[in-house]
Amino acid sequence: MAELNQLIGALNHAADVIEENKQHLTELDGAIGDGDHGINMSRGFSFVKKTLDEGGFQTPADLFKKSGMALVAHVGGASGPLFGTAFLRASMALKDKTEINSEDYISILKAAAEGIKMRGKSQAGEKTMLDALIPAYEAGETALSQGKDTQEVLQAVKAAARTGATDTEKLVAKKGRSSYLGERSLGHQDPGAASTALILGAIADYFAAL
C-alpha cells in the first residue's frame, strides 16, 4: 500500500485538511465544548508538519511515533493525549515494518481505537472520536474480508468514518465538557469524531490521487 515517503505525504495532506477545516471544527466545538478544538488541532498538526519536514525517519513506526509525540506536546485539552495516543499506538502496531499494506492500515486503526478507549476510559456510543474510528476500522475489516483492493478498503474506511461522525448528532455526550449538557448535546456533531473523519478521508484521498 505505502512506502515511508508516501505515508509522509498522506500525513502532510491530512494536516492541510485539518487546517482548511479549522473554523468548521471550532464552530462544532463552540456548540458543545470550549470552542477551541479547531484551533488546537490546527496548532498540533502544524507541529506534525514541522516534524515531517525535519525528516530523519527510519521506519513508518518511527514516523507515527514522532508525529504522535508532536500532537501530545502541542494539542491542547483532551484532544492532544487522545490523538497522540492514536498515533503512538499505531507506531507500536507497525513495529519494524518498512512499508504498510491494507491489513497493516486496518490494524493500526484498531490499535489506535483500543489505545483511545484506555486513555479516555471511553467506548463507542458516548459521542467521541471513537464513534468515527471504530466504524472506520470495522468497515475496513469487512472490505478486507471481501477481498477488496487497497483503494476500496481506504474508501470504505473514509465513508464509515464520515457516517460515524455525522451520526454522533444522534448521541448524548457522555465524556468531556459536552457531557455537562446532557440531552442538549443532541443534534450536534462531536468535533473529535469530525476531526477523525477528516484525517481518514484525507488519507484515502491522498492515495486515490497517486
N, C-alpha and C positions, 0 to 999 in steps of 0.2 A: 504493500500500500504506500509506504512513505519512508524515504530516507531522511536523515537528520536535517539536511538543508530544506527539504520540503516541510518538515514539521516546524522549522523556524519561520518559514513563510506563512504557514497556516496560523501560527500564534500571532504573528505580526498583523495579519488580516483581522483576526479576532479582536486585537487591541484597537485597530482602526474602527471596527464596527461598534465597539463599546464607546469610543469617543464620539462617533456620529450620533449615537443614541443617548448621550449623557443627559440631555434635557428631558427626554421621554422618561428615562429611568428616575430622574429626580421628581418628575411630576407623579409618577406612580407611587414613589415613596412618600411624597408630600401628603397623599390622601390617607395613608395608614401608618406612617412612620415618622422619622425625623426629617425627611425631605433632603437627605444628603447622599442617598445611595448612588445616584449618577455621578456626583462629584467624587465620591470615594472610589468608585470603580474606575473612573477616568484617571484619577491620580495613580491608582495601583497599576493599571495596565500601561500607563506611561513609563513606569519604572520597569515593567516587564519588557517593553520595547527597548529601553536602555540596556537591560540585561542581554537581550537578544543581539543588540548592536555590538556589545562588548565581546560576544562570542566566546570561544575557548571551550566549547562543549565537546566532551569525549563520546558521549552516547545520548540517545533520546532520554534515558533516565536522568542523566546529568542536566539536560535541558529543562525537564519538568521540575526537577528539584530546585534549581536556581530560580526559575520562574515562580514557583510556589513560595520560596523564601522572600522574593520581592513583594508578593502580594501580602504575605503575613506582616511584613515590615511597614508597608505603605498604604494599605487599605484600612480606613477607619471603621469603627463599630464592629459588629459581629461578622461582617462580610469578609474581612481580612483573614481571620482564623479559618473560616469555613471554606472560602475559595482557595486559600493557601493549602489547607488540608487536602482538598480535592487534588491539587497538583502534586503534592508530596506523596500522597497515596498512589497516584498514577506512576510516579517515579519508582516507587517500591515494587509495583507490579511488573515493571519493564525489566528490572534487573540489568543484565549485561547485553541486552539485545542491541544490535547495531541499526536495525530498522524495524518498523512495525507493520503488521498486516491487519486485516479486518478483525480477526479474532482478538488480536492484542488490543485494538482500539476498544472493543466492547469490554474486554477485561479491565482496562484502566478506568472506564466509566463506572463499571460495577465497583471496583476498588475505591474510587472516589466517593461513590454514594455510601459505601459502608463506613468510610472514614468520617464523612459528614454526619451520619447517624450517631456515631460515637461521640464526636466532638460537640455536636449541637444537642445531644440527647433528644433526638427527634426521629420521626418516622413519616411515612407517606400519609397524606391527608391532613397535615397540620398547617398547610399554606406556607410552604417554604420552598427553597430551591430544589428539594428532593422531589417535589411534585412535577418538576420538569425532567430531572435527571433520571429518576427511576423508570418512568415510562420510556425514556430515550434508550436506555441500555436494554430494557426488555424488548423493545421493538427491534433493536439491533440483533439481539439473540435470536429472535424469531426469523428475521431476514437471513441470518447465517444458516439456521436450521433448514431453511427452504432453498439453500444453495444460491442465494442472490450474490451478485458480484459486488465489488467494493463500492462502486458508486451508488448502487441500490441500497446497500447497508447504510452508507452515510446519509442518504436522503431519508431513509426510514427513521434514523436517529433524529434528524432535523425536524421532520414532521411531527414525531411523537413529542419532542421537547416543546415545540411551539403549541401543540394542542394542550399539553400538560400545563404550560404556563397560563394559557387562556382559561383553562378550567379551574385555576385557583380562584377565579372570581366567584365560584360557587361554594368556596370553602370558608369556614370561620377560622380565623387565625388562632393558633394555639401557642405560638412561640414569638419571642421578641416583643418590641414595643407595640406592634399591631395587635397583639393578643389582648391588650388592655381595652380595645374597642369592642371585643366580643362580637355580637351579631352585626354590629355596624361595619365590621370589616368585609361583610358580604358585598359582592358587586365590584370589588376592587381586585386587580391583579397583583400578585405578590412580586415585588421588584427583584428579589433574588432569583425567582423562577424565570422572570423575564430576561435577566442577565444570562442565566444558564442557557436559555433557548437561543439568545443572540450569539453566544460563543459557539455552541454546537452547530448552529446554522452557518456561521461564518466559516467554520472548518469544512463543512460539507461543500459550501460554495467555492471555497478555495480549490479543493481537489477536483471539483467539477469543471473548473476553468483551465486546468492543466492540459 
